[in-house]
Amino acid sequence: MRRTADDISEVKSASGPRRRPKPWTRFSRTSIFRHFARNTHAATAVEFALISPILILMLAGIVDYGGYFWTSHAVQQMANDSARAAIAGTTATERLSLAQSMFDVQKSEYDFMTPGDLSINLNEQTDTYQVTITFTPDDGSFDLIGALPGMPTTITRTAAVARGGY
């Protein structure tokens, strides 16, 4: 095969112009392999394709644990507010009624809480009133992506208020 003037480019060097064939005119397997082996234009895309599933899994885990911690904090706040409301009652039934009404108000204020079963229990001891709130999500877990280690299926939080002031 004879090369034409269009297929040959001139390369200027110190010794003068030198002719070198253009890359698309060489068709040997080794030269094509070397060309692609040296080409690193898509290396970043390949590396991202390998690493992105791990990064997405980590992000989903962070969101899952964040949702669990938010729910846990919300249940603790409900227990705290219900215990504070119960202190104003004069009888056991009035204290339970006050704690239950505050619990119902708090339950409606937490809009982003996972749907589930919330229950309240008031325990009167000699020197404290103790409110215990238990939350169990409807689907049985807090997971978005499956079984994550350390995720309990039920949150139980307790708050105690001293009886009689100091």
Biotite code that builds the C-alpha atoms (Angstrom):
import biotite.structure as struc

atoms = struc.array([
    struc.Atom([0.000, 0.000, 0.000], chain_id="A", res_id=1, res_name="MET", atom_name="CA", element="C"),
    struc.Atom([1.406, 3.298, -1.057], chain_id="A", res_id=2, res_name="ARG", atom_name="CA", element="C"),
    struc.Atom([1.134, 6.316, 1.220], chain_id="A", res_id=3, res_name="ARG", atom_name="CA", element="C"),
    struc.Atom([-0.026, 9.595, -0.144], chain_id="A", res_id=4, res_name="THR", atom_name="CA", element="C"),
    struc.Atom([0.960, 13.052, 0.943], chain_id="A", res_id=5, res_name="ALA", atom_name="CA", element="C"),
    struc.Atom([-2.273, 13.387, 2.946], chain_id="A", res_id=6, res_name="ASP", atom_name="CA", element="C"),
    struc.Atom([-1.403, 10.382, 5.120], chain_id="A", res_id=7, res_name="ASP", atom_name="CA", element="C"),
    struc.Atom([2.018, 11.681, 6.122], chain_id="A", res_id=8, res_name="ILE", atom_name="CA", element="C"),
    struc.Atom([2.573, 14.566, 8.482], chain_id="A", res_id=9, res_name="SER", atom_name="CA", element="C"),
    struc.Atom([5.753, 16.510, 8.863], chain_id="A", res_id=10, res_name="GLU", atom_name="CA", element="C"),
    struc.Atom([7.480, 16.713, 12.194], chain_id="A", res_id=11, res_name="VAL", atom_name="CA", element="C"),
    struc.Atom([10.112, 19.385, 12.578], chain_id="A", res_id=12, res_name="LYS", atom_name="CA", element="C"),
    struc.Atom([13.172, 18.564, 14.620], chain_id="A", res_id=13, res_name="SER", atom_name="CA", element="C"),
    struc.Atom([16.656, 19.991, 15.055], chain_id="A", res_id=14, res_name="ALA", atom_name="CA", element="C"),
    struc.Atom([17.962, 17.870, 12.196], chain_id="A", res_id=15, res_name="SER", atom_name="CA", element="C"),
    struc.Atom([15.213, 19.043, 9.856], chain_id="A", res_id=16, res_name="GLY", atom_name="CA", element="C"),
    struc.Atom([11.763, 17.928, 8.801], chain_id="A", res_id=17, res_name="PRO", atom_name="CA", element="C"),
    struc.Atom([11.011, 14.274, 9.359], chain_id="A", res_id=18, res_name="ARG", atom_name="CA", element="C"),
    struc.Atom([8.064, 12.332, 8.070], chain_id="A", res_id=19, res_name="ARG", atom_name="CA", element="C"),
    struc.Atom([6.017, 10.165, 10.401], chain_id="A", res_id=20, res_name="ARG", atom_name="CA", element="C"),
    struc.Atom([2.846, 8.243, 9.507], chain_id="A", res_id=21, res_name="PRO", atom_name="CA", element="C"),
    struc.Atom([-0.401, 9.405, 11.111], chain_id="A", res_id=22, res_name="LYS", atom_name="CA", element="C"),
    struc.Atom([-1.779, 7.164, 13.916], chain_id="A", res_id=23, res_name="PRO", atom_name="CA", element="C"),
    struc.Atom([-4.799, 5.907, 11.990], chain_id="A", res_id=24, res_name="TRP", atom_name="CA", element="C"),
    struc.Atom([-2.650, 4.489, 9.206], chain_id="A", res_id=25, res_name="THR", atom_name="CA", element="C"),
    struc.Atom([-0.997, 1.940, 11.515], chain_id="A", res_id=26, res_name="ARG", atom_name="CA", element="C"),
    struc.Atom([-3.146, -1.157, 11.998], chain_id="A", res_id=27, res_name="PHE", atom_name="CA", element="C"),
    struc.Atom([-0.992, -3.654, 13.839], chain_id="A", res_id=28, res_name="SER", atom_name="CA", element="C"),
    struc.Atom([-2.473, -5.155, 16.983], chain_id="A", res_id=29, res_name="ARG", atom_name="CA", element="C"),
    struc.Atom([0.430, -4.250, 19.199], chain_id="A", res_id=30, res_name="THR", atom_name="CA", element="C"),
    struc.Atom([0.388, -0.600, 18.167], chain_id="A", res_id=31, res_name="SER", atom_name="CA", element="C"),
    struc.Atom([-3.378, -0.345, 18.804], chain_id="A", res_id=32, res_name="ILE", atom_name="CA", element="C"),
    struc.Atom([-2.985, -2.045, 22.195], chain_id="A", res_id=33, res_name="PHE", atom_name="CA", element="C"),
    struc.Atom([-0.138, 0.298, 23.150], chain_id="A", res_id=34, res_name="ARG", atom_name="CA", element="C"),
    struc.Atom([-2.210, 3.283, 22.076], chain_id="A", res_id=35, res_name="HIS", atom_name="CA", element="C"),
    struc.Atom([-5.132, 2.269, 24.314], chain_id="A", res_id=36, res_name="PHE", atom_name="CA", element="C"),
    struc.Atom([-2.853, 1.210, 27.177], chain_id="A", res_id=37, res_name="ALA", atom_name="CA", element="C"),
    struc.Atom([-1.303, 4.687, 27.287], chain_id="A", res_id=38, res_name="ARG", atom_name="CA", element="C"),
    struc.Atom([-4.643, 6.457, 26.929], chain_id="A", res_id=39, res_name="ASN", atom_name="CA", element="C"),
    struc.Atom([-5.921, 7.509, 30.396], chain_id="A", res_id=40, res_name="THR", atom_name="CA", element="C"),
    struc.Atom([-8.829, 9.722, 29.369], chain_id="A", res_id=41, res_name="HIS", atom_name="CA", element="C"),
    struc.Atom([-11.540, 7.408, 30.778], chain_id="A", res_id=42, res_name="ALA", atom_name="CA", element="C"),
    struc.Atom([-9.622, 6.171, 33.824], chain_id="A", res_id=43, res_name="ALA", atom_name="CA", element="C"),
    struc.Atom([-11.468, 8.531, 36.147], chain_id="A", res_id=44, res_name="THR", atom_name="CA", element="C"),
    struc.Atom([-14.857, 7.356, 34.898], chain_id="A", res_id=45, res_name="ALA", atom_name="CA", element="C"),
    struc.Atom([-13.892, 3.711, 35.405], chain_id="A", res_id=46, res_name="VAL", atom_name="CA", element="C"),
    struc.Atom([-12.588, 4.396, 38.911], chain_id="A", res_id=47, res_name="GLU", atom_name="CA", element="C"),
    struc.Atom([-15.794, 6.239, 39.786], chain_id="A", res_id=48, res_name="PHE", atom_name="CA", element="C"),
    struc.Atom([-17.877, 3.351, 38.439], chain_id="A", res_id=49, res_name="ALA", atom_name="CA", element="C"),
    struc.Atom([-15.990, 0.977, 40.743], chain_id="A", res_id=50, res_name="LEU", atom_name="CA", element="C"),
    struc.Atom([-16.158, 3.180, 43.853], chain_id="A", res_id=51, res_name="ILE", atom_name="CA", element="C"),
    struc.Atom([-19.621, 4.775, 43.521], chain_id="A", res_id=52, res_name="SER", atom_name="CA", element="C"),
    struc.Atom([-21.650, 1.763, 44.791], chain_id="A", res_id=53, res_name="PRO", atom_name="CA", element="C"),
    struc.Atom([-19.623, 1.782, 48.009], chain_id="A", res_id=54, res_name="ILE", atom_name="CA", element="C"),
    struc.Atom([-20.068, 5.536, 48.410], chain_id="A", res_id=55, res_name="LEU", atom_name="CA", element="C"),
    struc.Atom([-23.826, 5.299, 47.788], chain_id="A", res_id=56, res_name="ILE", atom_name="CA", element="C"),
    struc.Atom([-24.111, 2.477, 50.338], chain_id="A", res_id=57, res_name="LEU", atom_name="CA", element="C"),
    struc.Atom([-22.228, 4.584, 52.901], chain_id="A", res_id=58, res_name="MET", atom_name="CA", element="C"),
    struc.Atom([-24.483, 7.568, 52.225], chain_id="A", res_id=59, res_name="LEU", atom_name="CA", element="C"),
    struc.Atom([-27.602, 5.435, 52.658], chain_id="A", res_id=60, res_name="ALA", atom_name="CA", element="C"),
    struc.Atom([-26.203, 4.102, 55.952], chain_id="A", res_id=61, res_name="GLY", atom_name="CA", element="C"),
    struc.Atom([-25.596, 7.646, 57.179], chain_id="A", res_id=62, res_name="ILE", atom_name="CA", element="C"),
    struc.Atom([-29.174, 8.591, 56.306], chain_id="A", res_id=63, res_name="VAL", atom_name="CA", element="C"),
    struc.Atom([-30.506, 5.453, 58.049], chain_id="A", res_id=64, res_name="ASP", atom_name="CA", element="C"),
    struc.Atom([-28.556, 6.034, 61.250], chain_id="A", res_id=65, res_name="TYR", atom_name="CA", element="C"),
    struc.Atom([-29.468, 9.727, 61.184], chain_id="A", res_id=66, res_name="GLY", atom_name="CA", element="C"),
    struc.Atom([-33.155, 8.859, 60.943], chain_id="A", res_id=67, res_name="GLY", atom_name="CA", element="C"),
    struc.Atom([-32.835, 6.422, 63.834], chain_id="A", res_id=68, res_name="TYR", atom_name="CA", element="C"),
    struc.Atom([-31.036, 8.957, 66.033], chain_id="A", res_id=69, res_name="PHE", atom_name="CA", element="C"),
    struc.Atom([-33.603, 11.643, 65.184], chain_id="A", res_id=70, res_name="TRP", atom_name="CA", element="C"),
    struc.Atom([-36.463, 9.313, 66.098], chain_id="A", res_id=71, res_name="THR", atom_name="CA", element="C"),
    struc.Atom([-34.711, 8.296, 69.307], chain_id="A", res_id=72, res_name="SER", atom_name="CA", element="C"),
    struc.Atom([-34.238, 11.929, 70.278], chain_id="A", res_id=73, res_name="HIS", atom_name="CA", element="C"),
    struc.Atom([-37.889, 12.724, 69.468], chain_id="A", res_id=74, res_name="ALA", atom_name="CA", element="C"),
    struc.Atom([-39.092, 9.869, 71.706], chain_id="A", res_id=75, res_name="VAL", atom_name="CA", element="C"),
    struc.Atom([-36.832, 11.104, 74.525], chain_id="A", res_id=76, res_name="GLN", atom_name="CA", element="C"),
    struc.Atom([-38.237, 14.622, 74.189], chain_id="A", res_id=77, res_name="GLN", atom_name="CA", element="C"),
    struc.Atom([-41.780, 13.221, 74.339], chain_id="A", res_id=78, res_name="MET", atom_name="CA", element="C"),
    struc.Atom([-40.894, 11.396, 77.555], chain_id="A", res_id=79, res_name="ALA", atom_name="CA", element="C"),
    struc.Atom([-39.324, 14.531, 79.058], chain_id="A", res_id=80, res_name="ASN", atom_name="CA", element="C"),
    struc.Atom([-42.324, 16.734, 78.260], chain_id="A", res_id=81, res_name="ASP", atom_name="CA", element="C"),
    struc.Atom([-44.821, 14.118, 79.463], chain_id="A", res_id=82, res_name="SER", atom_name="CA", element="C"),
    struc.Atom([-42.942, 13.731, 82.766], chain_id="A", res_id=83, res_name="ALA", atom_name="CA", element="C"),
    struc.Atom([-42.898, 17.508, 83.279], chain_id="A", res_id=84, res_name="ARG", atom_name="CA", element="C"),
    struc.Atom([-46.642, 17.683, 82.626], chain_id="A", res_id=85, res_name="ALA", atom_name="CA", element="C"),
    struc.Atom([-47.350, 14.791, 85.026], chain_id="A", res_id=86, res_name="ALA", atom_name="CA", element="C"),
    struc.Atom([-45.797, 16.602, 87.976], chain_id="A", res_id=87, res_name="ILE", atom_name="CA", element="C"),
    struc.Atom([-48.739, 19.042, 88.120], chain_id="A", res_id=88, res_name="ALA", atom_name="CA", element="C"),
    struc.Atom([-51.315, 16.334, 88.904], chain_id="A", res_id=89, res_name="GLY", atom_name="CA", element="C"),
    struc.Atom([-52.582, 15.737, 92.439], chain_id="A", res_id=90, res_name="THR", atom_name="CA", element="C"),
    struc.Atom([-53.742, 12.131, 91.999], chain_id="A", res_id=91, res_name="THR", atom_name="CA", element="C"),
    struc.Atom([-52.321, 9.189, 90.057], chain_id="A", res_id=92, res_name="ALA", atom_name="CA", element="C"),
    struc.Atom([-55.135, 9.256, 87.493], chain_id="A", res_id=93, res_name="THR", atom_name="CA", element="C"),
    struc.Atom([-54.748, 13.021, 86.982], chain_id="A", res_id=94, res_name="GLU", atom_name="CA", element="C"),
    struc.Atom([-50.994, 12.653, 86.523], chain_id="A", res_id=95, res_name="ARG", atom_name="CA", element="C"),
    struc.Atom([-51.517, 9.891, 83.962], chain_id="A", res_id=96, res_name="LEU", atom_name="CA", element="C"),
    struc.Atom([-54.142, 12.007, 82.182], chain_id="A", res_id=97, res_name="SER", atom_name="CA", element="C"),
    struc.Atom([-51.797, 15.035, 82.040], chain_id="A", res_id=98, res_name="LEU", atom_name="CA", element="C"),
    struc.Atom([-48.901, 12.899, 80.803], chain_id="A", res_id=99, res_name="ALA", atom_name="CA", element="C"),
    struc.Atom([-51.145, 11.268, 78.187], chain_id="A", res_id=100, res_name="GLN", atom_name="CA", element="C"),
    struc.Atom([-52.476, 14.615, 76.915], chain_id="A", res_id=101, res_name="SER", atom_name="CA", element="C"),
    struc.Atom([-48.950, 16.055, 76.607], chain_id="A", res_id=102, res_name="MET", atom_name="CA", element="C"),
    struc.Atom([-47.884, 12.846, 74.881], chain_id="A", res_id=103, res_name="PHE", atom_name="CA", element="C"),
    struc.Atom([-50.736, 13.190, 72.362], chain_id="A", res_id=104, res_name="ASP", atom_name="CA", element="C"),
    struc.Atom([-49.804, 16.820, 71.644], chain_id="A", res_id=105, res_name="VAL", atom_name="CA", element="C"),
    struc.Atom([-46.137, 15.909, 71.165], chain_id="A", res_id=106, res_name="GLN", atom_name="CA", element="C"),
    struc.Atom([-47.000, 12.933, 68.966], chain_id="A", res_id=107, res_name="LYS", atom_name="CA", element="C"),
    struc.Atom([-48.852, 15.161, 66.509], chain_id="A", res_id=108, res_name="SER", atom_name="CA", element="C"),
    struc.Atom([-45.993, 17.705, 66.368], chain_id="A", res_id=109, res_name="GLU", atom_name="CA", element="C"),
    struc.Atom([-43.365, 15.284, 65.076], chain_id="A", res_id=110, res_name="TYR", atom_name="CA", element="C"),
    struc.Atom([-44.430, 15.116, 61.431], chain_id="A", res_id=111, res_name="ASP", atom_name="CA", element="C"),
    struc.Atom([-41.408, 13.279, 60.039], chain_id="A", res_id=112, res_name="PHE", atom_name="CA", element="C"),
    struc.Atom([-41.458, 10.421, 62.517], chain_id="A", res_id=113, res_name="MET", atom_name="CA", element="C"),
    struc.Atom([-41.728, 6.950, 61.017], chain_id="A", res_id=114, res_name="THR", atom_name="CA", element="C"),
    struc.Atom([-45.287, 5.622, 61.406], chain_id="A", res_id=115, res_name="PRO", atom_name="CA", element="C"),
    struc.Atom([-45.503, 3.167, 64.234], chain_id="A", res_id=116, res_name="GLY", atom_name="CA", element="C"),
    struc.Atom([-46.887, 2.231, 67.625], chain_id="A", res_id=117, res_name="ASP", atom_name="CA", element="C"),
    struc.Atom([-46.221, 4.686, 70.468], chain_id="A", res_id=118, res_name="LEU", atom_name="CA", element="C"),
    struc.Atom([-47.146, 3.790, 74.044], chain_id="A", res_id=119, res_name="SER", atom_name="CA", element="C"),
    struc.Atom([-46.766, 5.612, 77.364], chain_id="A", res_id=120, res_name="ILE", atom_name="CA", element="C"),
    struc.Atom([-46.445, 4.285, 80.891], chain_id="A", res_id=121, res_name="ASN", atom_name="CA", element="C"),
    struc.Atom([-46.383, 6.317, 84.130], chain_id="A", res_id=122, res_name="LEU", atom_name="CA", element="C"),
    struc.Atom([-44.655, 4.739, 87.114], chain_id="A", res_id=123, res_name="ASN", atom_name="CA", element="C"),
    struc.Atom([-44.877, 6.471, 90.487], chain_id="A", res_id=124, res_name="GLU", atom_name="CA", element="C"),
    struc.Atom([-42.104, 5.745, 92.946], chain_id="A", res_id=125, res_name="GLN", atom_name="CA", element="C"),
    struc.Atom([-41.591, 7.173, 96.425], chain_id="A", res_id=126, res_name="THR", atom_name="CA", element="C"),
    struc.Atom([-39.455, 10.113, 95.297], chain_id="A", res_id=127, res_name="ASP", atom_name="CA", element="C"),
    struc.Atom([-39.982, 10.341, 91.487], chain_id="A", res_id=128, res_name="THR", atom_name="CA", element="C"),
    struc.Atom([-42.524, 10.148, 88.718], chain_id="A", res_id=129, res_name="TYR", atom_name="CA", element="C"),
    struc.Atom([-41.159, 8.076, 85.867], chain_id="A", res_id=130, res_name="GLN", atom_name="CA", element="C"),
    struc.Atom([-42.580, 8.220, 82.335], chain_id="A", res_id=131, res_name="VAL", atom_name="CA", element="C"),
    struc.Atom([-41.577, 5.500, 79.863], chain_id="A", res_id=132, res_name="THR", atom_name="CA", element="C"),
    struc.Atom([-42.358, 5.792, 76.151], chain_id="A", res_id=133, res_name="ILE", atom_name="CA", element="C"),
    struc.Atom([-41.933, 2.865, 73.770], chain_id="A", res_id=134, res_name="THR", atom_name="CA", element="C"),
    struc.Atom([-41.884, 3.267, 69.998], chain_id="A", res_id=135, res_name="PHE", atom_name="CA", element="C"),
    struc.Atom([-42.044, 0.405, 67.511], chain_id="A", res_id=136, res_name="THR", atom_name="CA", element="C"),
    struc.Atom([-42.145, 1.248, 63.773], chain_id="A", res_id=137, res_name="PRO", atom_name="CA", element="C"),
    struc.Atom([-44.900, -0.316, 61.651], chain_id="A", res_id=138, res_name="ASP", atom_name="CA", element="C"),
    struc.Atom([-42.536, -2.221, 59.364], chain_id="A", res_id=139, res_name="ASP", atom_name="CA", element="C"),
    struc.Atom([-40.483, -3.541, 62.294], chain_id="A", res_id=140, res_name="GLY", atom_name="CA", element="C"),
    struc.Atom([-37.273, -1.630, 61.619], chain_id="A", res_id=141, res_name="SER", atom_name="CA", element="C"),
    struc.Atom([-35.786, 1.745, 60.769], chain_id="A", res_id=142, res_name="PHE", atom_name="CA", element="C"),
    struc.Atom([-33.851, 0.439, 57.770], chain_id="A", res_id=143, res_name="ASP", atom_name="CA", element="C"),
    struc.Atom([-33.969, 1.853, 54.273], chain_id="A", res_id=144, res_name="LEU", atom_name="CA", element="C"),
    struc.Atom([-31.326, -0.428, 52.820], chain_id="A", res_id=145, res_name="ILE", atom_name="CA", element="C"),
    struc.Atom([-31.631, -3.657, 54.783], chain_id="A", res_id=146, res_name="GLY", atom_name="CA", element="C"),
    struc.Atom([-30.050, -4.964, 57.946], chain_id="A", res_id=147, res_name="ALA", atom_name="CA", element="C"),
    struc.Atom([-27.529, -2.517, 59.324], chain_id="A", res_id=148, res_name="LEU", atom_name="CA", element="C"),
    struc.Atom([-25.593, -3.540, 62.415], chain_id="A", res_id=149, res_name="PRO", atom_name="CA", element="C"),
    struc.Atom([-26.714, -1.978, 65.663], chain_id="A", res_id=150, res_name="GLY", atom_name="CA", element="C"),
    struc.Atom([-30.209, -0.947, 64.564], chain_id="A", res_id=151, res_name="MET", atom_name="CA", element="C"),
    struc.Atom([-32.736, -1.996, 67.229], chain_id="A", res_id=152, res_name="PRO", atom_name="CA", element="C"),
    struc.Atom([-36.347, -2.633, 66.340], chain_id="A", res_id=153, res_name="THR", atom_name="CA", element="C"),
    struc.Atom([-37.806, -0.776, 69.351], chain_id="A", res_id=154, res_name="THR", atom_name="CA", element="C"),
    struc.Atom([-36.915, 2.508, 71.045], chain_id="A", res_id=155, res_name="ILE", atom_name="CA", element="C"),
    struc.Atom([-37.686, 2.816, 74.753], chain_id="A", res_id=156, res_name="THR", atom_name="CA", element="C"),
    struc.Atom([-36.927, 6.086, 76.533], chain_id="A", res_id=157, res_name="ARG", atom_name="CA", element="C"),
    struc.Atom([-37.527, 7.067, 80.139], chain_id="A", res_id=158, res_name="THR", atom_name="CA", element="C"),
    struc.Atom([-37.720, 10.416, 81.915], chain_id="A", res_id=159, res_name="ALA", atom_name="CA", element="C"),
    struc.Atom([-38.020, 10.930, 85.660], chain_id="A", res_id=160, res_name="ALA", atom_name="CA", element="C"),
    struc.Atom([-39.089, 14.016, 87.613], chain_id="A", res_id=161, res_name="VAL", atom_name="CA", element="C"),
    struc.Atom([-38.376, 14.423, 91.321], chain_id="A", res_id=162, res_name="ALA", atom_name="CA", element="C"),
    struc.Atom([-41.445, 14.493, 93.553], chain_id="A", res_id=163, res_name="ARG", atom_name="CA", element="C"),
    struc.Atom([-41.801, 17.425, 95.891], chain_id="A", res_id=164, res_name="GLY", atom_name="CA", element="C"),
    struc.Atom([-39.187, 19.807, 94.473], chain_id="A", res_id=165, res_name="GLY", atom_name="CA", element="C"),
    struc.Atom([-35.590, 19.672, 95.732], chain_id="A", res_id=166, res_name="TYR", atom_name="CA", element="C"),
])
